[in-house]
């Protein structure tokens, strides 16, 4: 199966809070919208935070499980490219 990811909405923060630089929603194969990806600053550059939820144990758990690392990489690359394009325009 071929995966097609499109950044549907990219909101670059004018004043980043802590490490959050942007929020991104992604459309998968023109049939599924996943909201809540974050682009954060890290010591090695920007990285993508997967939508997560805090459990009863106060730890954070990703709400999307990837069975194939290549699919996750493709999605993350799509989100970062969309962020970089939008950030350059700002």
PyMOL Python script that loads the backbone (N, CA, C, O; Angstrom):
from pymol import cmd

cmd.read_pdbstr("""\
ATOM      1  N   UNK A   1       0.842  -1.187   0.000  1.00  0.00           N
ATOM      2  CA  UNK A   1       0.000   0.000   0.000  1.00  0.00           C
ATOM      3  C   UNK A   1       0.881   1.243   0.000  1.00  0.00           C
ATOM      4  O   UNK A   1       1.859   1.332   0.742  1.00  0.00           O
ATOM      5  N   UNK A   2       0.524   2.168  -0.822  1.00  0.00           N
ATOM      6  CA  UNK A   2       1.245   3.442  -0.874  1.00  0.00           C
ATOM      7  C   UNK A   2       0.577   4.436   0.069  1.00  0.00           C
ATOM      8  O   UNK A   2      -0.647   4.566   0.087  1.00  0.00           O
ATOM      9  N   UNK A   3       1.382   5.123   0.836  1.00  0.00           N
ATOM     10  CA  UNK A   3       0.887   6.133   1.771  1.00  0.00           C
ATOM     11  C   UNK A   3       1.143   7.517   1.202  1.00  0.00           C
ATOM     12  O   UNK A   3       2.255   7.831   0.777  1.00  0.00           O
ATOM     13  N   UNK A   4       0.110   8.334   1.200  1.00  0.00           N
ATOM     14  CA  UNK A   4       0.236   9.710   0.741  1.00  0.00           C
ATOM     15  C   UNK A   4      -0.165  10.614   1.898  1.00  0.00           C
ATOM     16  O   UNK A   4      -1.311  10.595   2.350  1.00  0.00           O
ATOM     17  N   UNK A   5       0.786  11.399   2.368  1.00  0.00           N
ATOM     18  CA  UNK A   5       0.547  12.320   3.473  1.00  0.00           C
ATOM     19  C   UNK A   5       0.580  13.748   2.956  1.00  0.00           C
ATOM     20  O   UNK A   5       1.455  14.115   2.171  1.00  0.00           O
ATOM     21  N   UNK A   6      -0.382  14.554   3.402  1.00  0.00           N
ATOM     22  CA  UNK A   6      -0.423  15.973   3.049  1.00  0.00           C
ATOM     23  C   UNK A   6      -0.650  16.778   4.315  1.00  0.00           C
ATOM     24  O   UNK A   6      -1.537  16.466   5.108  1.00  0.00           O
ATOM     25  N   UNK A   7       0.146  17.805   4.500  1.00  0.00           N
ATOM     26  CA  UNK A   7      -0.063  18.706   5.629  1.00  0.00           C
ATOM     27  C   UNK A   7      -1.273  19.572   5.291  1.00  0.00           C
ATOM     28  O   UNK A   7      -1.225  20.382   4.365  1.00  0.00           O
ATOM     29  N   UNK A   8      -2.339  19.401   6.034  1.00  0.00           N
ATOM     30  CA  UNK A   8      -3.593  20.105   5.776  1.00  0.00           C
ATOM     31  C   UNK A   8      -3.580  21.509   6.361  1.00  0.00           C
ATOM     32  O   UNK A   8      -4.021  22.465   5.723  1.00  0.00           O
ATOM     33  N   UNK A   9      -3.078  21.618   7.558  1.00  0.00           N
ATOM     34  CA  UNK A   9      -3.075  22.902   8.261  1.00  0.00           C
ATOM     35  C   UNK A   9      -1.755  23.022   9.008  1.00  0.00           C
ATOM     36  O   UNK A   9      -1.380  22.130   9.769  1.00  0.00           O
ATOM     37  N   UNK A  10      -1.062  24.117   8.790  1.00  0.00           N
ATOM     38  CA  UNK A  10       0.215  24.361   9.477  1.00  0.00           C
ATOM     39  C   UNK A  10       0.110  25.721  10.164  1.00  0.00           C
ATOM     40  O   UNK A  10      -0.052  26.751   9.509  1.00  0.00           O
ATOM     41  N   UNK A  11       0.203  25.706  11.479  1.00  0.00           N
ATOM     42  CA  UNK A  11       0.134  26.953  12.247  1.00  0.00           C
ATOM     43  C   UNK A  11       1.488  27.152  12.933  1.00  0.00           C
ATOM     44  O   UNK A  11       1.818  26.469  13.902  1.00  0.00           O
ATOM     45  N   UNK A  12       2.258  28.102  12.408  1.00  0.00           N
ATOM     46  CA  UNK A  12       3.559  28.434  12.994  1.00  0.00           C
ATOM     47  C   UNK A  12       3.310  29.493  14.064  1.00  0.00           C
ATOM     48  O   UNK A  12       2.681  30.518  13.802  1.00  0.00           O
ATOM     49  N   UNK A  13       3.802  29.238  15.252  1.00  0.00           N
ATOM     50  CA  UNK A  13       3.589  30.174  16.357  1.00  0.00           C
ATOM     51  C   UNK A  13       4.502  31.389  16.210  1.00  0.00           C
ATOM     52  O   UNK A  13       5.703  31.253  15.975  1.00  0.00           O
ATOM     53  N   UNK A  14       3.913  32.578  16.353  1.00  0.00           N
ATOM     54  CA  UNK A  14       4.694  33.810  16.299  1.00  0.00           C
ATOM     55  C   UNK A  14       5.642  33.890  17.489  1.00  0.00           C
ATOM     56  O   UNK A  14       6.781  34.340  17.370  1.00  0.00           O
ATOM     57  N   UNK A  15       5.147  33.443  18.637  1.00  0.00           N
ATOM     58  CA  UNK A  15       5.947  33.422  19.850  1.00  0.00           C
ATOM     59  C   UNK A  15       5.901  32.001  20.408  1.00  0.00           C
ATOM     60  O   UNK A  15       4.995  31.657  21.167  1.00  0.00           O
ATOM     61  N   UNK A  16       6.877  31.179  20.033  1.00  0.00           N
ATOM     62  CA  UNK A  16       6.879  29.784  20.495  1.00  0.00           C
ATOM     63  C   UNK A  16       6.843  29.681  22.016  1.00  0.00           C
ATOM     64  O   UNK A  16       7.483  30.456  22.726  1.00  0.00           O
ATOM     65  N   UNK A  17       6.075  28.699  22.498  1.00  0.00           N
ATOM     66  CA  UNK A  17       6.005  28.457  23.933  1.00  0.00           C
ATOM     67  C   UNK A  17       6.894  27.267  24.253  1.00  0.00           C
ATOM     68  O   UNK A  17       6.793  26.222  23.610  1.00  0.00           O
ATOM     69  N   UNK A  18       7.752  27.417  25.228  1.00  0.00           N
ATOM     70  CA  UNK A  18       8.735  26.388  25.581  1.00  0.00           C
ATOM     71  C   UNK A  18       9.444  25.952  24.309  1.00  0.00           C
ATOM     72  O   UNK A  18      10.211  26.724  23.733  1.00  0.00           O
ATOM     73  N   UNK A  19       9.195  24.714  23.861  1.00  0.00           N
ATOM     74  CA  UNK A  19       9.889  24.244  22.663  1.00  0.00           C
ATOM     75  C   UNK A  19       8.959  24.113  21.459  1.00  0.00           C
ATOM     76  O   UNK A  19       9.420  23.770  20.370  1.00  0.00           O
ATOM     77  N   UNK A  20       7.660  24.378  21.625  1.00  0.00           N
ATOM     78  CA  UNK A  20       6.708  24.207  20.524  1.00  0.00           C
ATOM     79  C   UNK A  20       6.839  25.334  19.509  1.00  0.00           C
ATOM     80  O   UNK A  20       6.744  26.514  19.847  1.00  0.00           O
ATOM     81  N   UNK A  21       7.061  24.940  18.246  1.00  0.00           N
ATOM     82  CA  UNK A  21       7.214  25.905  17.160  1.00  0.00           C
ATOM     83  C   UNK A  21       5.966  26.009  16.290  1.00  0.00           C
ATOM     84  O   UNK A  21       5.659  27.079  15.764  1.00  0.00           O
ATOM     85  N   UNK A  22       5.234  24.877  16.137  1.00  0.00           N
ATOM     86  CA  UNK A  22       4.086  24.863  15.227  1.00  0.00           C
ATOM     87  C   UNK A  22       3.180  23.678  15.534  1.00  0.00           C
ATOM     88  O   UNK A  22       3.572  22.717  16.195  1.00  0.00           O
ATOM     89  N   UNK A  23       1.949  23.783  15.026  1.00  0.00           N
ATOM     90  CA  UNK A  23       0.980  22.685  15.071  1.00  0.00           C
ATOM     91  C   UNK A  23       0.628  22.322  13.641  1.00  0.00           C
ATOM     92  O   UNK A  23       0.481  23.199  12.790  1.00  0.00           O
ATOM     93  N   UNK A  24       0.493  21.027  13.374  1.00  0.00           N
ATOM     94  CA  UNK A  24       0.231  20.558  12.009  1.00  0.00           C
ATOM     95  C   UNK A  24      -0.827  19.456  12.039  1.00  0.00           C
ATOM     96  O   UNK A  24      -0.780  18.557  12.879  1.00  0.00           O
ATOM     97  N   UNK A  25      -1.790  19.540  11.103  1.00  0.00           N
ATOM     98  CA  UNK A  25      -2.755  18.469  10.880  1.00  0.00           C
ATOM     99  C   UNK A  25      -2.384  17.791   9.570  1.00  0.00           C
ATOM    100  O   UNK A  25      -1.940  18.450   8.630  1.00  0.00           O
ATOM    101  N   UNK A  26      -2.564  16.474   9.505  1.00  0.00           N
ATOM    102  CA  UNK A  26      -2.139  15.697   8.337  1.00  0.00           C
ATOM    103  C   UNK A  26      -3.300  14.887   7.775  1.00  0.00           C
ATOM    104  O   UNK A  26      -4.045  14.248   8.517  1.00  0.00           O
ATOM    105  N   UNK A  27      -3.440  14.925   6.450  1.00  0.00           N
ATOM    106  CA  UNK A  27      -4.416  14.094   5.753  1.00  0.00           C
ATOM    107  C   UNK A  27      -3.675  12.881   5.192  1.00  0.00           C
ATOM    108  O   UNK A  27      -2.608  13.007   4.591  1.00  0.00           O
ATOM    109  N   UNK A  28      -4.269  11.704   5.404  1.00  0.00           N
ATOM    110  CA  UNK A  28      -3.684  10.452   4.937  1.00  0.00           C
ATOM    111  C   UNK A  28      -4.540   9.897   3.807  1.00  0.00           C
ATOM    112  O   UNK A  28      -5.733   9.650   3.983  1.00  0.00           O
ATOM    113  N   UNK A  29      -3.916   9.703   2.638  1.00  0.00           N
ATOM    114  CA  UNK A  29      -4.576   9.108   1.470  1.00  0.00           C
ATOM    115  C   UNK A  29      -5.923   9.752   1.141  1.00  0.00           C
ATOM    116  O   UNK A  29      -6.848   9.065   0.705  1.00  0.00           O
ATOM    117  N   UNK A  30      -6.037  11.049   1.344  1.00  0.00           N
ATOM    118  CA  UNK A  30      -7.261  11.808   1.061  1.00  0.00           C
ATOM    119  C   UNK A  30      -8.499  11.229   1.741  1.00  0.00           C
ATOM    120  O   UNK A  30      -9.621  11.457   1.289  1.00  0.00           O
ATOM    121  N   UNK A  31      -8.294  10.468   2.847  1.00  0.00           N
ATOM    122  CA  UNK A  31      -9.452   9.869   3.485  1.00  0.00           C
ATOM    123  C   UNK A  31      -9.447   9.902   5.001  1.00  0.00           C
ATOM    124  O   UNK A  31     -10.409   9.459   5.629  1.00  0.00           O
ATOM    125  N   UNK A  32      -8.382  10.420   5.602  1.00  0.00           N
ATOM    126  CA  UNK A  32      -8.284  10.422   7.058  1.00  0.00           C
ATOM    127  C   UNK A  32      -7.521  11.667   7.489  1.00  0.00           C
ATOM    128  O   UNK A  32      -6.444  11.951   6.965  1.00  0.00           O
ATOM    129  N   UNK A  33      -8.075  12.410   8.443  1.00  0.00           N
ATOM    130  CA  UNK A  33      -7.422  13.601   8.981  1.00  0.00           C
ATOM    131  C   UNK A  33      -6.943  13.282  10.397  1.00  0.00           C
ATOM    132  O   UNK A  33      -7.726  12.843  11.240  1.00  0.00           O
ATOM    133  N   UNK A  34      -5.658  13.504  10.650  1.00  0.00           N
ATOM    134  CA  UNK A  34      -5.094  13.334  11.989  1.00  0.00           C
ATOM    135  C   UNK A  34      -4.639  14.707  12.466  1.00  0.00           C
ATOM    136  O   UNK A  34      -3.786  15.345  11.849  1.00  0.00           O
ATOM    137  N   UNK A  35      -5.219  15.144  13.564  1.00  0.00           N
ATOM    138  CA  UNK A  35      -4.910  16.464  14.117  1.00  0.00           C
ATOM    139  C   UNK A  35      -3.940  16.344  15.281  1.00  0.00           C
ATOM    140  O   UNK A  35      -3.904  15.334  15.983  1.00  0.00           O
ATOM    141  N   UNK A  36      -3.157  17.396  15.468  1.00  0.00           N
ATOM    142  CA  UNK A  36      -2.390  17.511  16.699  1.00  0.00           C
ATOM    143  C   UNK A  36      -0.914  17.174  16.655  1.00  0.00           C
ATOM    144  O   UNK A  36      -0.311  16.949  17.704  1.00  0.00           O
ATOM    145  N   UNK A  37      -0.314  17.132  15.480  1.00  0.00           N
ATOM    146  CA  UNK A  37       1.144  16.976  15.436  1.00  0.00           C
ATOM    147  C   UNK A  37       1.761  18.297  15.860  1.00  0.00           C
ATOM    148  O   UNK A  37       1.222  19.364  15.563  1.00  0.00           O
ATOM    149  N   UNK A  38       2.883  18.230  16.551  1.00  0.00           N
ATOM    150  CA  UNK A  38       3.587  19.450  16.933  1.00  0.00           C
ATOM    151  C   UNK A  38       5.000  19.405  16.368  1.00  0.00           C
ATOM    152  O   UNK A  38       5.619  18.345  16.271  1.00  0.00           O
ATOM    153  N   UNK A  39       5.485  20.567  16.004  1.00  0.00           N
ATOM    154  CA  UNK A  39       6.891  20.692  15.628  1.00  0.00           C
ATOM    155  C   UNK A  39       7.557  21.401  16.793  1.00  0.00           C
ATOM    156  O   UNK A  39       7.142  22.486  17.200  1.00  0.00           O
ATOM    157  N   UNK A  40       8.589  20.776  17.319  1.00  0.00           N
ATOM    158  CA  UNK A  40       9.268  21.290  18.509  1.00  0.00           C
ATOM    159  C   UNK A  40      10.748  21.507  18.210  1.00  0.00           C
ATOM    160  O   UNK A  40      11.320  20.878  17.319  1.00  0.00           O
ATOM    161  N   UNK A  41      11.346  22.405  18.969  1.00  0.00           N
ATOM    162  CA  UNK A  41      12.784  22.612  18.815  1.00  0.00           C
ATOM    163  C   UNK A  41      13.512  21.680  19.775  1.00  0.00           C
ATOM    164  O   UNK A  41      13.108  21.492  20.922  1.00  0.00           O
ATOM    165  N   UNK A  42      14.587  21.109  19.271  1.00  0.00           N
ATOM    166  CA  UNK A  42      15.405  20.218  20.085  1.00  0.00           C
ATOM    167  C   UNK A  42      16.867  20.577  19.912  1.00  0.00           C
ATOM    168  O   UNK A  42      17.207  21.446  19.109  1.00  0.00           O
ATOM    169  N   UNK A  43      17.717  19.924  20.649  1.00  0.00           N
ATOM    170  CA  UNK A  43      19.144  20.249  20.567  1.00  0.00           C
ATOM    171  C   UNK A  43      19.739  19.884  19.213  1.00  0.00           C
ATOM    172  O   UNK A  43      20.786  20.415  18.842  1.00  0.00           O
ATOM    173  N   UNK A  44      19.095  18.987  18.466  1.00  0.00           N
ATOM    174  CA  UNK A  44      19.566  18.615  17.125  1.00  0.00           C
ATOM    175  C   UNK A  44      18.695  19.189  16.020  1.00  0.00           C
ATOM    176  O   UNK A  44      18.736  18.710  14.886  1.00  0.00           O
ATOM    177  N   UNK A  45      17.909  20.206  16.337  1.00  0.00           N
ATOM    178  CA  UNK A  45      17.021  20.822  15.356  1.00  0.00           C
ATOM    179  C   UNK A  45      15.571  20.438  15.590  1.00  0.00           C
ATOM    180  O   UNK A  45      15.257  19.756  16.566  1.00  0.00           O
ATOM    181  N   UNK A  46      14.678  20.874  14.697  1.00  0.00           N
ATOM    182  CA  UNK A  46      13.252  20.599  14.879  1.00  0.00           C
ATOM    183  C   UNK A  46      12.943  19.101  14.803  1.00  0.00           C
ATOM    184  O   UNK A  46      13.581  18.349  14.067  1.00  0.00           O
ATOM    185  N   UNK A  47      11.945  18.697  15.588  1.00  0.00           N
ATOM    186  CA  UNK A  47      11.459  17.325  15.525  1.00  0.00           C
ATOM    187  C   UNK A  47       9.938  17.342  15.631  1.00  0.00           C
ATOM    188  O   UNK A  47       9.350  18.345  16.038  1.00  0.00           O
ATOM    189  N   UNK A  48       9.306  16.234  15.265  1.00  0.00           N
ATOM    190  CA  UNK A  48       7.846  16.139  15.254  1.00  0.00           C
ATOM    191  C   UNK A  48       7.365  15.366  16.467  1.00  0.00           C
ATOM    192  O   UNK A  48       7.822  14.257  16.743  1.00  0.00           O
ATOM    193  N   UNK A  49       6.432  15.977  17.186  1.00  0.00           N
ATOM    194  CA  UNK A  49       5.765  15.309  18.291  1.00  0.00           C
ATOM    195  C   UNK A  49       4.486  14.670  17.779  1.00  0.00           C
ATOM    196  O   UNK A  49       3.662  15.330  17.146  1.00  0.00           O
ATOM    197  N   UNK A  50       4.326  13.390  18.054  1.00  0.00           N
ATOM    198  CA  UNK A  50       3.131  12.650  17.651  1.00  0.00           C
ATOM    199  C   UNK A  50       2.011  12.984  18.641  1.00  0.00           C
ATOM    200  O   UNK A  50       2.274  13.128  19.835  1.00  0.00           O
ATOM    201  N   UNK A  51       0.755  13.111  18.162  1.00  0.00           N
ATOM    202  CA  UNK A  51      -0.340  13.373  19.101  1.00  0.00           C
ATOM    203  C   UNK A  51      -0.296  12.378  20.265  1.00  0.00           C
ATOM    204  O   UNK A  51      -0.227  11.166  20.065  1.00  0.00           O
ATOM    205  N   UNK A  52      -0.337  12.918  21.475  1.00  0.00           N
ATOM    206  CA  UNK A  52      -0.177  12.107  22.677  1.00  0.00           C
ATOM    207  C   UNK A  52      -1.220  12.468  23.710  1.00  0.00           C
ATOM    208  O   UNK A  52      -1.871  13.511  23.643  1.00  0.00           O
ATOM    209  N   UNK A  53      -1.358  11.560  24.678  1.00  0.00           N
ATOM    210  CA  UNK A  53      -2.314  11.773  25.760  1.00  0.00           C
ATOM    211  C   UNK A  53      -1.649  11.335  27.062  1.00  0.00           C
ATOM    212  O   UNK A  53      -0.906  10.353  27.096  1.00  0.00           O
ATOM    213  N   UNK A  54      -1.926  12.071  28.119  1.00  0.00           N
ATOM    214  CA  UNK A  54      -1.346  11.731  29.419  1.00  0.00           C
ATOM    215  C   UNK A  54      -2.187  10.632  30.065  1.00  0.00           C
ATOM    216  O   UNK A  54      -3.412  10.726  30.145  1.00  0.00           O
ATOM    217  N   UNK A  55      -1.498   9.593  30.522  1.00  0.00           N
ATOM    218  CA  UNK A  55      -2.173   8.479  31.189  1.00  0.00           C
ATOM    219  C   UNK A  55      -2.379   8.751  32.663  1.00  0.00           C
ATOM    220  O   UNK A  55      -1.913   9.762  33.190  1.00  0.00           O
ATOM    221  N   UNK A  56      -3.080   7.844  33.328  1.00  0.00           N
ATOM    222  CA  UNK A  56      -3.333   7.985  34.761  1.00  0.00           C
ATOM    223  C   UNK A  56      -2.032   7.987  35.561  1.00  0.00           C
ATOM    224  O   UNK A  56      -1.980   8.508  36.675  1.00  0.00           O
ATOM    225  N   UNK A  57      -0.986   7.401  34.985  1.00  0.00           N
ATOM    226  CA  UNK A  57       0.315   7.370  35.655  1.00  0.00           C
ATOM    227  C   UNK A  57       1.136   8.632  35.401  1.00  0.00           C
ATOM    228  O   UNK A  57       2.306   8.712  35.776  1.00  0.00           O
ATOM    229  N   UNK A  58       0.494   9.637  34.745  1.00  0.00           N
ATOM    230  CA  UNK A  58       1.115  10.935  34.441  1.00  0.00           C
ATOM    231  C   UNK A  58       2.170  10.868  33.338  1.00  0.00           C
ATOM    232  O   UNK A  58       2.827  11.872  33.063  1.00  0.00           O
ATOM    233  N   UNK A  59       2.345   9.713  32.704  1.00  0.00           N
ATOM    234  CA  UNK A  59       3.254   9.604  31.566  1.00  0.00           C
ATOM    235  C   UNK A  59       2.481   9.911  30.291  1.00  0.00           C
ATOM    236  O   UNK A  59       1.259   9.774  30.240  1.00  0.00           O
ATOM    237  N   UNK A  60       3.227  10.336  29.245  1.00  0.00           N
ATOM    238  CA  UNK A  60       2.615  10.645  27.956  1.00  0.00           C
ATOM    239  C   UNK A  60       2.703   9.439  27.033  1.00  0.00           C
ATOM    240  O   UNK A  60       3.737   8.775  26.964  1.00  0.00           O
ATOM    241  N   UNK A  61       1.605   9.157  26.317  1.00  0.00           N
ATOM    242  CA  UNK A  61       1.538   8.022  25.407  1.00  0.00           C
ATOM    243  C   UNK A  61       1.076   8.490  24.032  1.00  0.00           C
ATOM    244  O   UNK A  61       0.069   9.186  23.904  1.00  0.00           O
ATOM    245  N   UNK A  62       1.837   8.094  22.997  1.00  0.00           N
ATOM    246  CA  UNK A  62       1.457   8.442  21.624  1.00  0.00           C
ATOM    247  C   UNK A  62       0.138   7.778  21.279  1.00  0.00           C
ATOM    248  O   UNK A  62      -0.111   6.633  21.655  1.00  0.00           O
ATOM    249  N   UNK A  63      -0.702   8.500  20.563  1.00  0.00           N
ATOM    250  CA  UNK A  63      -2.024   8.002  20.194  1.00  0.00           C
ATOM    251  C   UNK A  63      -2.039   7.341  18.819  1.00  0.00           C
ATOM    252  O   UNK A  63      -3.077   6.851  18.375  1.00  0.00           O
ATOM    253  N   UNK A  64      -0.910   7.328  18.157  1.00  0.00           N
ATOM    254  CA  UNK A  64      -0.787   6.677  16.851  1.00  0.00           C
ATOM    255  C   UNK A  64       0.328   5.650  16.967  1.00  0.00           C
ATOM    256  O   UNK A  64       1.423   5.951  17.441  1.00  0.00           O
ATOM    257  N   UNK A  65       0.035   4.444  16.531  1.00  0.00           N
ATOM    258  CA  UNK A  65       1.043   3.389  16.556  1.00  0.00           C
ATOM    259  C   UNK A  65       1.446   3.059  15.128  1.00  0.00           C
ATOM    260  O   UNK A  65       0.600   2.746  14.290  1.00  0.00           O
ATOM    261  N   UNK A  66       2.724   3.131  14.861  1.00  0.00           N
ATOM    262  CA  UNK A  66       3.252   2.823  13.532  1.00  0.00           C
ATOM    263  C   UNK A  66       3.804   1.401  13.534  1.00  0.00           C
ATOM    264  O   UNK A  66       4.617   1.045  14.387  1.00  0.00           O
ATOM    265  N   UNK A  67       3.361   0.597  12.581  1.00  0.00           N
ATOM    266  CA  UNK A  67       3.855  -0.772  12.455  1.00  0.00           C
ATOM    267  C   UNK A  67       5.085  -0.839  11.558  1.00  0.00           C
ATOM    268  O   UNK A  67       5.794  -1.846  11.541  1.00  0.00           O
ATOM    269  N   UNK A  68       5.335   0.231  10.816  1.00  0.00           N
ATOM    270  CA  UNK A  68       6.447   0.270   9.879  1.00  0.00           C
ATOM    271  C   UNK A  68       7.188   1.594  10.080  1.00  0.00           C
ATOM    272  O   UNK A  68       6.599   2.663   9.923  1.00  0.00           O
ATOM    273  N   UNK A  69       8.461   1.526  10.421  1.00  0.00           N
ATOM    274  CA  UNK A  69       9.251   2.735  10.672  1.00  0.00           C
ATOM    275  C   UNK A  69       9.338   3.630   9.450  1.00  0.00           C
ATOM    276  O   UNK A  69       9.468   4.848   9.579  1.00  0.00           O
ATOM    277  N   UNK A  70       9.268   3.037   8.264  1.00  0.00           N
ATOM    278  CA  UNK A  70       9.336   3.840   7.035  1.00  0.00           C
ATOM    279  C   UNK A  70       8.111   4.732   6.896  1.00  0.00           C
ATOM    280  O   UNK A  70       8.216   5.857   6.409  1.00  0.00           O
ATOM    281  N   UNK A  71       6.957   4.243   7.318  1.00  0.00           N
ATOM    282  CA  UNK A  71       5.731   5.040   7.258  1.00  0.00           C
ATOM    283  C   UNK A  71       5.845   6.227   8.210  1.00  0.00           C
ATOM    284  O   UNK A  71       5.489   7.351   7.854  1.00  0.00           O
ATOM    285  N   UNK A  72       6.340   5.976   9.416  1.00  0.00           N
ATOM    286  CA  UNK A  72       6.517   7.067  10.376  1.00  0.00           C
ATOM    287  C   UNK A  72       7.498   8.097   9.842  1.00  0.00           C
ATOM    288  O   UNK A  72       7.257   9.299   9.951  1.00  0.00           O
ATOM    289  N   UNK A  73       8.608   7.635   9.263  1.00  0.00           N
ATOM    290  CA  UNK A  73       9.599   8.562   8.709  1.00  0.00           C
ATOM    291  C   UNK A  73       8.996   9.411   7.599  1.00  0.00           C
ATOM    292  O   UNK A  73       9.249  10.614   7.525  1.00  0.00           O
ATOM    293  N   UNK A  74       8.196   8.785   6.731  1.00  0.00           N
ATOM    294  CA  UNK A  74       7.565   9.526   5.634  1.00  0.00           C
ATOM    295  C   UNK A  74       6.613  10.592   6.183  1.00  0.00           C
ATOM    296  O   UNK A  74       6.585  11.717   5.684  1.00  0.00           O
ATOM    297  N   UNK A  75       5.838  10.240   7.202  1.00  0.00           N
ATOM    298  CA  UNK A  75       4.913  11.201   7.797  1.00  0.00           C
ATOM    299  C   UNK A  75       5.676  12.343   8.467  1.00  0.00           C
ATOM    300  O   UNK A  75       5.345  13.513   8.275  1.00  0.00           O
ATOM    301  N   UNK A  76       6.688  12.004   9.248  1.00  0.00           N
ATOM    302  CA  UNK A  76       7.493  13.017   9.939  1.00  0.00           C
ATOM    303  C   UNK A  76       8.180  13.944   8.928  1.00  0.00           C
ATOM    304  O   UNK A  76       8.218  15.158   9.129  1.00  0.00           O
ATOM    305  N   UNK A  77       8.713  13.384   7.857  1.00  0.00           N
ATOM    306  CA  UNK A  77       9.356  14.198   6.823  1.00  0.00           C
ATOM    307  C   UNK A  77       8.355  15.153   6.176  1.00  0.00           C
ATOM    308  O   UNK A  77       8.694  16.296   5.871  1.00  0.00           O
ATOM    309  N   UNK A  78       7.132  14.688   5.969  1.00  0.00           N
ATOM    310  CA  UNK A  78       6.075  15.539   5.390  1.00  0.00           C
ATOM    311  C   UNK A  78       5.763  16.706   6.312  1.00  0.00           C
ATOM    312  O   UNK A  78       5.645  17.846   5.862  1.00  0.00           O
ATOM    313  N   UNK A  79       5.628  16.421   7.605  1.00  0.00           N
ATOM    314  CA  UNK A  79       5.311  17.467   8.589  1.00  0.00           C
ATOM    315  C   UNK A  79       6.445  18.487   8.671  1.00  0.00           C
ATOM    316  O   UNK A  79       6.195  19.692   8.669  1.00  0.00           O
ATOM    317  N   UNK A  80       7.683  18.015   8.744  1.00  0.00           N
ATOM    318  CA  UNK A  80       8.824  18.944   8.838  1.00  0.00           C
ATOM    319  C   UNK A  80       8.958  19.798   7.586  1.00  0.00           C
ATOM    320  O   UNK A  80       9.250  20.990   7.685  1.00  0.00           O
ATOM    321  N   UNK A  81       8.751  19.214   6.412  1.00  0.00           N
ATOM    322  CA  UNK A  81       8.845  19.977   5.162  1.00  0.00           C
ATOM    323  C   UNK A  81       7.771  21.061   5.112  1.00  0.00           C
ATOM    324  O   UNK A  81       8.038  22.189   4.698  1.00  0.00           O
ATOM    325  N   UNK A  82       6.563  20.716   5.533  1.00  0.00           N
ATOM    326  CA  UNK A  82       5.462  21.704   5.537  1.00  0.00           C
ATOM    327  C   UNK A  82       5.771  22.828   6.523  1.00  0.00           C
ATOM    328  O   UNK A  82       5.529  23.998   6.226  1.00  0.00           O
ATOM    329  N   UNK A  83       6.300  22.481   7.683  1.00  0.00           N
ATOM    330  CA  UNK A  83       6.668  23.494   8.670  1.00  0.00           C
ATOM    331  C   UNK A  83       7.742  24.426   8.127  1.00  0.00           C
ATOM    332  O   UNK A  83       7.617  25.646   8.227  1.00  0.00           O
ATOM    333  N   UNK A  84       8.792  23.856   7.554  1.00  0.00           N
ATOM    334  CA  UNK A  84       9.900  24.667   7.045  1.00  0.00           C
ATOM    335  C   UNK A  84       9.438  25.609   5.938  1.00  0.00           C
ATOM    336  O   UNK A  84       9.863  26.763   5.882  1.00  0.00           O
ATOM    337  N   UNK A  85       8.575  25.121   5.065  1.00  0.00           N
ATOM    338  CA  UNK A  85       8.037  25.966   3.991  1.00  0.00           C
ATOM    339  C   UNK A  85       7.224  27.115   4.549  1.00  0.00           C
ATOM    340  O   UNK A  85       7.376  28.258   4.120  1.00  0.00           O
ATOM    341  N   UNK A  86       6.355  26.810   5.512  1.00  0.00           N
ATOM    342  CA  UNK A  86       5.493  27.855   6.106  1.00  0.00           C
ATOM    343  C   UNK A  86       6.324  28.835   6.938  1.00  0.00           C
ATOM    344  O   UNK A  86       6.047  30.034   6.932  1.00  0.00           O
ATOM    345  N   UNK A  87       7.339  28.339   7.651  1.00  0.00           N
ATOM    346  CA  UNK A  87       8.164  29.203   8.490  1.00  0.00           C
ATOM    347  C   UNK A  87       8.974  30.185   7.641  1.00  0.00           C
ATOM    348  O   UNK A  87       9.198  31.322   8.056  1.00  0.00           O
ATOM    349  N   UNK A  88       9.414  29.752   6.454  1.00  0.00           N
ATOM    350  CA  UNK A  88      10.164  30.642   5.563  1.00  0.00           C
ATOM    351  C   UNK A  88       9.289  31.776   5.056  1.00  0.00           C
ATOM    352  O   UNK A  88       9.765  32.893   4.858  1.00  0.00           O
ATOM    353  N   UNK A  89       8.019  31.492   4.848  1.00  0.00           N
ATOM    354  CA  UNK A  89       7.081  32.512   4.346  1.00  0.00           C
ATOM    355  C   UNK A  89       6.703  33.516   5.409  1.00  0.00           C
ATOM    356  O   UNK A  89       6.283  34.629   5.092  1.00  0.00           O
ATOM    357  N   UNK A  90       6.848  33.131   6.692  1.00  0.00           N
ATOM    358  CA  UNK A  90       6.447  34.016   7.790  1.00  0.00           C
ATOM    359  C   UNK A  90       7.445  35.115   8.015  1.00  0.00           C
ATOM    360  O   UNK A  90       7.258  35.946   8.903  1.00  0.00           O
TER     361      UNK A  90
END
""", "prot")
cmd.dss("prot")
cmd.show_as("cartoon", "prot")
cmd.util.cbc("prot")
cmd.orient("prot")
